[in-house]
Each structure stands twice: as C-alpha cells, then as structure tokens.
Amino acid sequence: MAVALGRTYHSDCFVCSICQSPFIGDVCYEHDSQPLCEWHWYIQNGLLCAECGGIIKNQCVLTRGKKYHQVCAESKYGESAITIEEARRQLKAAKSSAPAA
C-alpha cells in the first residue's frame, strides 16, 4: 500500500494519473490533487521550452509571450535574452529613474 496526497493506494495503482506510469524512485508530483510523474507535472505547469520542448528546471526566459531555456531563446532570436527576474529589475529601475509627471 502507498499513502500519498491524503489517499491510500494499492502499490500497483499508485501511478501517474495521466500516463499510468509508475513513479521513478518513489518520487511523485502533485497537480490539482492528482499524482503526476515529473514530465506531466512540468507540462501541467507550463514549463516546457517553446523552442526545444524540453523541461525548464532552472531559469526560465519569457520572451515574446513564450517560455524558453536561456540558450534556446538566445539561439532563436540572436540576441541576449534575459530572465524574468532581470526584466523585473530593469522595469523597476526604469520606473524609479523616470521623471515625475
């Protein structure tokens, strides 16, 4: 038996609710109270790179309304992409240096 997410499962029934695959290393992710494998958790949370389709685990670059790995954004657009955190910092700096109306 496995106890997870407030429920009790037969060990053979405790699988990803989307692909029905068993969890690797007894690691399960949760989304909307459903057990998910790592891949489906990232899909459900919108964390796949728009260029290569890979999981974005570290820094996510948001440019042109889509999420990318840093290297994918730079190679696709030929410019130095910035992280969401850097964009926020630049926006805050621009607002603080703007003349008062």
PADRENKE-384736 format. One record per atom (N, C-alpha, C, CB): atom name; x, y, z. Coordinates in pm, whole numbers. Atoms other than C-alpha are relative to their C-alpha. Glycine has a CB too. Layout:
+-------+--------+--------+--------+
| atomo |      u |      v |      w |
+-------+--------+--------+--------+
|    CA |      X |      Y |      Z |
...
+-------+--------+--------+--------+
# end
This chain:
+-------+--------+--------+--------+
| atomo |      u |      v |      w |
+-------+--------+--------+--------+
|     N |     84 |   -118 |      0 |
|    CA |      0 |      0 |      0 |
|     C |     89 |    125 |      0 |
|    CB |    -95 |      0 |    122 |
|     N |    -69 |   -129 |      2 |
|    CA |    105 |    357 |    -63 |
|     C |    -98 |    106 |     50 |
|    CB |     52 |     36 |   -145 |
|     N |     83 |   -110 |    -50 |
|    CA |    -29 |    658 |    125 |
|     C |     61 |    129 |    -53 |
|    CB |     -7 |      0 |    158 |
|     N |    -48 |   -126 |     58 |
|    CA |      1 |    987 |    -64 |
|     C |   -119 |     88 |    -34 |
|    CB |     87 |    -25 |   -126 |
|     N |    103 |    -98 |     38 |
|    CA |   -200 |   1304 |   -128 |
|     C |   -130 |    -24 |     76 |
|    CB |    -25 |     -5 |   -151 |
|     N |    117 |     21 |    -83 |
|    CA |   -435 |   1213 |    155 |
|     C |    -82 |   -123 |    -36 |
|    CB |    -87 |    118 |     -7 |
|     N |     71 |    122 |     41 |
|    CA |   -533 |    879 |     -3 |
|     C |     90 |   -121 |     18 |
|    CB |    -46 |     10 |   -148 |
|     N |    -72 |    126 |     -7 |
|    CA |   -435 |    516 |     21 |
|     C |    -18 |    -73 |   -132 |
|    CB |    -48 |    -87 |    120 |
|     N |      1 |     68 |    130 |
|    CA |   -344 |    327 |   -297 |
|     C |     58 |   -141 |     14 |
|    CB |     80 |     82 |   -105 |
|     N |    -73 |    124 |     18 |
|    CA |   -258 |    -31 |   -383 |
|     C |    132 |     42 |    -65 |
|    CB |    -81 |   -107 |    -89 |
|     N |   -129 |    -42 |     55 |
|    CA |    112 |    -13 |   -470 |
|     C |      0 |     -3 |   -153 |
|    CB |    112 |    -89 |     54 |
|     N |      7 |      6 |    146 |
|    CA |     34 |   -117 |   -831 |
|     C |    -89 |    109 |    -60 |
|    CB |    -52 |   -137 |    -44 |
|     N |     93 |   -103 |     48 |
|    CA |   -233 |    156 |   -857 |
|     C |     55 |    141 |     18 |
|    CB |   -134 |    -13 |     72 |
|     N |    -57 |   -133 |    -23 |
|    CA |    -12 |    443 |   -741 |
|     C |     92 |     34 |   -117 |
|    CB |     77 |      6 |    135 |
|     N |    -68 |    -34 |    125 |
|    CA |     88 |    571 |  -1086 |
|     C |    -38 |    141 |    -42 |
|    CB |    -34 |   -102 |   -112 |
|     N |     34 |   -131 |     55 |
|    CA |     84 |    896 |  -1282 |
|     C |   -144 |     -3 |    -52 |
|    CB |     99 |     40 |   -115 |
|     N |    142 |     -1 |     40 |
|    CA |   -279 |    993 |  -1336 |
|     C |    -20 |     27 |   -149 |
|    CB |    -76 |    104 |     81 |
|     N |     12 |    -26 |    144 |
|    CA |   -206 |   1088 |  -1700 |
|     C |     52 |   -117 |    -82 |
|    CB |     75 |    127 |    -38 |
|     N |    -61 |    104 |     85 |
|    CA |     31 |    825 |  -1842 |
|     C |     -4 |   -140 |     62 |
|    CB |    143 |     36 |    -29 |
|     N |     11 |    128 |    -71 |
|    CA |    -29 |    550 |  -1586 |
|     C |    135 |    -68 |     24 |
|    CB |    -88 |    -93 |    -78 |
|     N |   -133 |     56 |    -26 |
|    CA |    349 |    501 |  -1545 |
|     C |     30 |      4 |    150 |
|    CB |    109 |     78 |    -79 |
|     N |    -40 |     -3 |   -142 |
|    CA |    490 |    407 |  -1204 |
|     C |    102 |    112 |     22 |
|    CB |     60 |   -137 |     45 |
|     N |    -92 |   -110 |    -32 |
|    CA |    693 |    675 |  -1028 |
|     C |    142 |    -52 |     14 |
|    CB |    -44 |     70 |    130 |
|     N |   -141 |     37 |     -5 |
|    CA |   1070 |    661 |  -1063 |
|     C |     55 |     40 |    136 |
|    CB |     81 |     68 |   -116 |
|     N |    -60 |    -29 |   -130 |
|    CA |   1242 |    635 |   -727 |
|     C |    -99 |     47 |    104 |
|    CB |    105 |    104 |    -17 |
|     N |    105 |    -37 |    -96 |
|    CA |    914 |    678 |   -539 |
|     C |    -21 |    151 |      9 |
|    CB |     33 |    -54 |    137 |
|     N |     22 |   -145 |      1 |
|    CA |    906 |   1048 |   -636 |
|     C |   -124 |     28 |    -84 |
|    CB |    124 |     76 |    -57 |
|     N |    124 |    -33 |     68 |
|    CA |    562 |   1174 |   -725 |
|     C |    -23 |    150 |     15 |
|    CB |   -120 |    -81 |     57 |
|     N |     35 |   -142 |     -1 |
|    CA |    445 |   1526 |   -808 |
|     C |   -151 |     10 |      8 |
|    CB |     55 |     74 |   -126 |
|     N |    144 |    -17 |    -15 |
|    CA |    100 |   1666 |   -737 |
|     C |    -46 |    123 |    -77 |
|    CB |    -37 |     13 |    149 |
|     N |     64 |   -113 |     69 |
|    CA |   -121 |   1887 |   -953 |
|     C |   -150 |    -23 |      7 |
|    CB |     50 |     13 |   -150 |
|     N |    146 |     12 |    -18 |
|    CA |   -489 |   1950 |   -876 |
|     C |    -37 |   -128 |     74 |
|    CB |    -71 |      3 |   -136 |
|     N |     22 |    117 |    -86 |
|    CA |   -472 |   1676 |   -611 |
|     C |     17 |   -133 |    -71 |
|    CB |   -138 |      6 |     59 |
|     N |    -24 |    123 |     75 |
|    CA |   -366 |   1419 |   -871 |
|     C |    149 |    -31 |     -2 |
|    CB |    -55 |     11 |   -145 |
|     N |   -142 |     35 |      7 |
|    CA |    -37 |   1225 |   -865 |
|     C |     48 |      2 |   -145 |
|    CB |     25 |   -140 |     63 |
|     N |    -56 |    -10 |    135 |
|    CA |    181 |   1301 |  -1167 |
|     C |    147 |    -38 |      1 |
|    CB |    -17 |    141 |    -57 |
|     N |   -143 |     20 |     19 |
|    CA |    519 |   1189 |  -1298 |
|     C |     63 |    138 |    -25 |
|    CB |     30 |    -99 |   -119 |
|     N |    -70 |   -128 |     18 |
|    CA |    783 |   1461 |  -1335 |
|     C |    -36 |     65 |   -134 |
|    CB |    152 |    -21 |      8 |
|     N |     27 |    -53 |    133 |
|    CA |    724 |   1505 |  -1710 |
|     C |   -139 |     65 |     -6 |
|    CB |     11 |   -112 |   -106 |
|     N |    135 |    -54 |      8 |
|    CA |    349 |   1555 |  -1676 |
|     C |    -24 |    115 |     96 |
|    CB |   -101 |   -110 |     27 |
|     N |     10 |   -115 |    -90 |
|    CA |    389 |   1788 |  -1378 |
|     C |     50 |    125 |    -71 |
|    CB |     80 |    -25 |    131 |
|     N |    -54 |   -116 |     72 |
|    CA |    607 |   2019 |  -1589 |
|     C |    -93 |     43 |   -114 |
|    CB |    140 |    -30 |    -56 |
|     N |     97 |    -33 |    107 |
|    CA |    358 |   2000 |  -1878 |
|     C |   -120 |     74 |     60 |
|    CB |    -47 |   -127 |    -74 |
|     N |    118 |    -59 |    -61 |
|    CA |     64 |   2080 |  -1650 |
|     C |     28 |    141 |     54 |
|    CB |    -51 |    -89 |    112 |
|     N |    -37 |   -131 |    -54 |
|    CA |    253 |   2379 |  -1506 |
|     C |     61 |     92 |   -106 |
|    CB |     97 |    -17 |    114 |
|     N |    -46 |    -86 |    109 |
|    CA |    351 |   2518 |  -1848 |
|     C |    148 |     27 |      0 |
|    CB |    -72 |    128 |      6 |
|     N |   -143 |    -21 |     -9 |
|    CA |    723 |   2468 |  -1801 |
|     C |     79 |    -82 |   -101 |
|    CB |     47 |    -33 |    139 |
|     N |    -75 |     60 |    110 |
|    CA |    830 |   2329 |  -2137 |
|     C |     49 |    112 |    -90 |
|    CB |    -86 |   -102 |    -79 |
|     N |    -59 |    -99 |     89 |
|    CA |   1059 |   2527 |  -2367 |
|     C |    -76 |      4 |   -133 |
|    CB |    150 |    -31 |    -25 |
|     N |     74 |    -16 |    126 |
|    CA |    873 |   2667 |  -2669 |
|     C |     86 |    -34 |   -121 |
|    CB |    -50 |    143 |    -12 |
|     N |    -89 |     30 |    112 |
|    CA |   1179 |   2601 |  -2887 |
|     C |     33 |   -149 |    -10 |
|    CB |    129 |     80 |     13 |
|     N |    -46 |    139 |      7 |
|    CA |   1310 |   2255 |  -2795 |
|     C |    -98 |   -100 |     62 |
|    CB |    133 |    -11 |     69 |
|     N |     98 |     89 |    -63 |
|    CA |   1017 |   2115 |  -2595 |
|     C |     49 |    -67 |    127 |
|    CB |    -40 |   -104 |    -96 |
|     N |    -55 |     59 |   -121 |
|    CA |   1242 |   2022 |  -2303 |
|     C |    -53 |     65 |    126 |
|    CB |    150 |      9 |     -2 |
|     N |     42 |    -51 |   -131 |
|    CA |   1162 |   2067 |  -1936 |
|     C |     90 |    117 |     41 |
|    CB |      6 |   -113 |    107 |
|     N |    -75 |   -115 |    -52 |
|    CA |   1265 |   2405 |  -1793 |
|     C |      5 |    -15 |    151 |
|    CB |    -67 |    137 |    -43 |
|     N |    -14 |     22 |   -143 |
|    CA |   1401 |   2331 |  -1447 |
|     C |     63 |    118 |     72 |
|    CB |     82 |   -123 |     25 |
|     N |    -70 |   -108 |    -67 |
|    CA |   1621 |   2630 |  -1374 |
|     C |    -60 |    133 |    -42 |
|    CB |    151 |     -5 |    -31 |
|     N |     51 |   -130 |     41 |
|    CA |   1591 |   2979 |  -1513 |
|     C |    -85 |    -12 |   -124 |
|    CB |    114 |     97 |    -24 |
|     N |     93 |     -4 |    112 |
|    CA |   1302 |   3040 |  -1746 |
|     C |      8 |    139 |    -61 |
|    CB |   -146 |    -34 |     46 |
|     N |     -2 |   -128 |     69 |
|    CA |   1328 |   3312 |  -2007 |
|     C |   -137 |     18 |    -65 |
|    CB |    116 |      5 |   -107 |
|     N |    129 |    -33 |     59 |
|    CA |    999 |   3474 |  -2100 |
|     C |     23 |    110 |   -102 |
|    CB |   -105 |     43 |    108 |
|     N |    -17 |    -99 |    105 |
|    CA |   1021 |   3650 |  -2434 |
|     C |   -104 |    -25 |   -108 |
|    CB |    142 |     -5 |    -59 |
|     N |    103 |      7 |    103 |
|    CA |    758 |   3727 |  -2695 |
|     C |   -117 |    -90 |     42 |
|    CB |     59 |    -51 |   -130 |
|     N |    114 |     72 |    -54 |
|    CA |    497 |   3567 |  -2469 |
|     C |     17 |   -150 |     17 |
|    CB |   -115 |     23 |    -86 |
|     N |    -24 |    143 |    -14 |
|    CA |    661 |   3224 |  -2455 |
|     C |    118 |    -24 |     94 |
|    CB |     27 |    -65 |   -137 |
|     N |   -107 |     38 |    -92 |
|    CA |    892 |   3040 |  -2213 |
|     C |    106 |    -81 |    -74 |
|    CB |    -56 |    -80 |    119 |
|     N |   -114 |     65 |     65 |
|    CA |   1239 |   2923 |  -2319 |
|     C |    110 |    -28 |    102 |
|    CB |     54 |     88 |   -114 |
|     N |   -128 |     10 |    -67 |
|    CA |   1564 |   2788 |  -2184 |
|     C |     81 |    122 |    -44 |
|    CB |     75 |   -137 |    -34 |
|     N |    -84 |   -116 |     35 |
|    CA |   1822 |   3069 |  -2184 |
|     C |     67 |    -20 |   -136 |
|    CB |    107 |     24 |    108 |
|     N |    -74 |     24 |    124 |
|    CA |   2029 |   2912 |  -2463 |
|     C |    -94 |     -9 |   -120 |
|    CB |     82 |   -129 |     12 |
|     N |     97 |     12 |    111 |
|    CA |   1720 |   2836 |  -2677 |
|     C |    -50 |    138 |    -43 |
|    CB |   -119 |    -89 |     41 |
|     N |     47 |   -135 |     33 |
|    CA |   1596 |   3196 |  -2657 |
|     C |    108 |     78 |    -73 |
|    CB |    -42 |     75 |    128 |
|     N |   -109 |    -73 |     65 |
|    CA |   1937 |   3332 |  -2748 |
|     C |     25 |    -50 |   -142 |
|    CB |    128 |    -13 |     83 |
|     N |    -25 |     51 |    135 |
|    CA |   1981 |   3100 |  -3046 |
|     C |   -117 |     29 |    -94 |
|    CB |     27 |   -151 |      6 |
|     N |    116 |    -25 |     85 |
|    CA |   1627 |   3154 |  -3175 |
|     C |     -8 |    146 |    -45 |
|    CB |   -128 |    -38 |     74 |
|     N |     19 |   -141 |     31 |
|    CA |   1628 |   3534 |  -3159 |
|     C |    131 |     75 |    -27 |
|    CB |    -72 |     66 |    111 |
|     N |   -127 |    -62 |     31 |
|    CA |   2001 |   3604 |  -3200 |
|     C |     33 |    120 |     87 |
|    CB |      2 |     40 |   -141 |
|     N |    -27 |   -111 |    -92 |
|    CA |   2001 |   3841 |  -2909 |
|     C |     12 |    -56 |    139 |
|    CB |   -112 |    109 |     -7 |
|     N |    -16 |     46 |   -136 |
|    CA |   2087 |   3813 |  -2547 |
|     C |   -135 |      9 |     71 |
|    CB |    108 |     82 |     74 |
|     N |    127 |      3 |    -71 |
|    CA |   1772 |   3706 |  -2368 |
|     C |     27 |     25 |    148 |
|    CB |    -74 |   -136 |    -21 |
|     N |    -14 |    -22 |   -144 |
|    CA |   1713 |   3798 |  -2006 |
|     C |   -106 |    -81 |     74 |
|    CB |    -13 |    151 |     34 |
|     N |     94 |     75 |    -82 |
|    CA |   1540 |   3615 |  -1726 |
|     C |   -114 |     90 |     46 |
|    CB |     71 |    -64 |    121 |
|     N |    113 |    -75 |    -53 |
|    CA |   1208 |   3719 |  -1579 |
|     C |     46 |     90 |    115 |
|    CB |   -112 |    -94 |     46 |
|     N |    -50 |    -78 |   -113 |
|    CA |   1391 |   3833 |  -1265 |
|     C |     75 |    125 |    -47 |
|    CB |     92 |    -86 |     88 |
|     N |    -73 |   -114 |     54 |
|    CA |   1622 |   4056 |  -1470 |
|     C |    -94 |    101 |    -64 |
|    CB |    104 |    -46 |   -103 |
|     N |     98 |    -91 |     61 |
|    CA |   1328 |   4202 |  -1665 |
|     C |    -71 |     82 |    108 |
|    CB |   -103 |    -80 |    -84 |
|     N |     66 |    -71 |   -112 |
|    CA |   1156 |   4290 |  -1336 |
|     C |     94 |    105 |     58 |
|    CB |    -44 |    -99 |    110 |
|     N |    -97 |    -94 |    -55 |
|    CA |   1476 |   4453 |  -1207 |
|     C |     15 |    121 |    -92 |
|    CB |    136 |    -69 |     21 |
|     N |    -14 |   -110 |     95 |
|    CA |   1513 |   4660 |  -1525 |
|     C |   -124 |     89 |     -1 |
|    CB |     26 |    -56 |   -141 |
|     N |    124 |    -77 |     -3 |
|    CA |   1147 |   4766 |  -1514 |
|     C |     -6 |     87 |    124 |
|    CB |   -121 |    -94 |     -5 |
|     N |      0 |    -76 |   -126 |
|    CA |   1179 |   4873 |  -1150 |
|     C |     98 |    116 |     -8 |
|    CB |     35 |    -91 |    119 |
|     N |   -100 |   -106 |     14 |
|    CA |   1496 |   5071 |  -1230 |
|     C |    -49 |    109 |    -93 |
|    CB |    132 |    -58 |    -52 |
|     N |     51 |    -98 |     96 |
|    CA |   1330 |   5241 |  -1528 |
|     C |   -109 |     86 |     65 |
|    CB |    -56 |    -70 |   -126 |
|     N |    105 |    -76 |    -68 |
|    CA |   1031 |   5344 |  -1315 |
|     C |     55 |     97 |    101 |
|    CB |    -97 |    -94 |     67 |
|     N |    -57 |    -88 |   -102 |
|    CA |   1248 |   5486 |  -1040 |
|     C |     79 |    115 |    -60 |
|    CB |     89 |    -79 |     93 |
|     N |    -77 |   -107 |     61 |
|    CA |   1453 |   5694 |  -1285 |
|     C |    -85 |     88 |    -93 |
|    CB |    115 |    -59 |    -77 |
|     N |     89 |    -79 |     87 |
|    CA |   1151 |   5826 |  -1483 |
|     C |    -32 |    133 |     68 |
|    CB |   -131 |    -79 |    -33 |
|     N |     35 |   -131 |    -59 |
|    CA |   1077 |   6198 |  -1436 |
|     C |   -145 |     -1 |     48 |
|    CB |     20 |    114 |   -103 |
|     N |    134 |    -10 |    -58 |
|    CA |    775 |   6278 |  -1221 |
|     C |    -88 |     84 |    -91 |
|    CB |      4 |     60 |    143 |
|     N |     92 |    -74 |     87 |
|    CA |    468 |   6397 |  -1411 |
|     C |    -67 |    112 |     71 |
|    CB |   -103 |    -92 |    -57 |
+-------+--------+--------+--------+
# end
